[in-house]
Amino acid sequence: MEKDASRMSHWFEMQEGFALDCLVLREGDQRRVYVVTSTPPEEFSWIHDRWPLVAALNLKRS
């Protein structure tokens, strides 16, 4: 979800197997999530000047 300049929410579907690229930090019971952003796709540039990066999930474990 992204909010535009008038604070209106715009929701987007995620493709299966993909997730937001982010960093989760934890200290005790507190957690913070930092979402990696980039320039928005041209068709959505009117919504916001930044856009969350989407990455394919890598579920392989060694």
Residue, then its C-alpha position, 0 to 999 in steps of 0.5 A: m500500500e502506498k499513500d498519495a499526496s492527498r493521503m489516499s491509500h492505493w493497494f497493490e497485489m503481490q505475486e506469489g513467491f515475491a515479497l518486499d525487500c526490507l531489513v528487520l531489526r530487533e532489540g528485546d520486544q521491539r522490532r523495526v522494519y526498513v523497506v528498501t525503496s527506489t524510483p516508482p514505475e512510470e505508471f505509478s509515479w503520480i502516487h509517490d516519488r519512491w517505490p518499495l522494491v519487490a524481490a523473489l523469495n529464496l526459500k532454499r535452505s542449505 
